[in-house]
Amino acid sequence: MTANSATSPALRLNATSYPGVVPGVAIPTYDRDKLQIGVVHFGPGAFHRAHQAHYFDQLLAHDPRWGVCAVSLKSPGVRDALKPQDGLYTLAQLDAETTFRIVGSILEVLVAPEDPPSVFARLAAPTTRLVTLTVTEKGYTLSANGGLDESHPDIVHDLANPREPRSAVGYLVEGLRRRFAAGLAPYAVVACDNLADNGWRLKAAVVAYAAKLDESLAAWIDREGRFPRTMVDSITPATDDALRARTLAATGLEDAWPIQREAFAQWVVEDVLPADGPDLASVGVIMTDDVRGFERAKLRLLNGVHSTLAYVGILRGHETVFEAVSDPTLAALASDMMAKDIIPTLTPPRGLDLQAYADAILGRFRNPEIRHLLAQIAWDGSQKLPFRILGTLTETLEAGRSIERLAVPLAAWMRFVALRAKAGEAIVDPLQDRLLALGLAATGEASADVAAFLALDSVFPASLAGDPRFVSALEKAYADLG
């Protein structure tokens, strides 16, 4: 097969064409005609297709019960791209040697606003045992205090029209109501968005919503429902025309929406799924009773070092994570921060070697195939740094250890804000107006500039801002970066 023949267009990827892909491209090892749909997934964007759908693709090789019905709550884009392809798409795993595989786990794609009855039929089907979600944090319709946002327009609509929902919570509850009425067990609900205690928060929102409609339904969900907490991780760059061309060249087939991600993928799930659920551990999912331990390790080792590389890297003239970690000075800073400052504050959950995890993170950062922009990581620093850095720093101070390295990303953030403000560039941050004012007023003199930033009490708690050890370390780091 010639991928770019001048006389004949490339074949479209579909159920008929995929067995003939270029040798070396992995294809499903199971008979798709013999599969059943056991999973309904809300939000079939790039991350789901790069992550959970790939795990199910592997699972289907030895258990045909876990085909996926993908449900879009809004846009028909995924359906329109994948329907002509019979749900098939190409996954490119970017590493020193990029590999390609055809993923076959998505058997059906529905657009909820266009066809609610089909979505409800899938949710109520006895074969459906798992509902997964990647709907972004805002898709959980939570209020600032973490509970159900009853004032959210979608929730207001859904409570008034529970058989015609718009929200993920509305669809989950209507599906569960139908199972309750039919005497079926509830499906397990597996939230896969980066939200701390995601499953617990979603269960609370679902129960609160159900209670507005039927107290007995709410009590049944609360008693019988399984909503495990999870953690997911894999860098998934957006699909572009370059990937489409690369996929065509590698497979010999035209794919309207291929997906790419780094080779590393992690899925951590609280071990509370029912006995008849999928054997996720058999395909590399980490089943644990300590999701928080994994979340904490990721937040501090991966996200904390990401932010450090972003702010210091930008100040040193770098554009991407790969460029930053290729800088020997920054590589040493990242490595030492992980080993000497962050790991001592962590209690490893069972099954996680912290130093091996740190080494793997640095290896991921050094992947030349992943173009992760430092400027993007630098967004929303006022919201990210308290969670990514300040917790580690506070515990390090309490232990009486040096915070010299941990002060660097904070000082670099301050320098970054001043640099952007004086250049007339936007600062993407909820506190952008205050930060622009601080940046414009910055003189470069450490004590005055640091004091001005420490007045941001939504970022720096008074206990830290008033600690002379912290102030001294921050002023030194700020001066050193000047």
Buried (B, 14 or more C-beta within 10 A) or exposed (E): EEBEEEEEEBBBBBEEBBEEBEEEBBBBEBEBEEBEBBBBBBBBBBBBBBBBBBBBBBBBEEBBBBBBBBBBBEEBBBBBBBBEBBBBBBBBBBBEEEBBBBBBBBBBBBBBBEEBEBBBBBBBBEEBBBBBBBBEEEBBBBEEEBEBBBEBEBBBBBBEEBEEBBBBBBBBBBBBBBBBEEEBBBBBBBBBBBBBBBBBBBBBBBBBBBBBBBEEBBEBBBEEBBBBBBBBBBBBBEBEEEBBEBBBEBBBBBBBBBBBBBBBBBBBBBBBBEEEBBEBEEBEBBBBEBBBBBBBBBBBBBBBBBBBBBBBBBBBEBBBBBBBBBBEEBBEBBBEBBBBBBBEBBEBBEEBEBEEBBBBBBBBBBBEBBBBEBBEBBEBBBBBBBBBBBBBBBBBBEEEBEBEBBBBBBBBBBBBBBBBBEEEEEBEBEBBEBBBEBBEEBEEEBEEBBBBBBEBEEBBEEEBBEBEEBBBBBBBBBBEBE
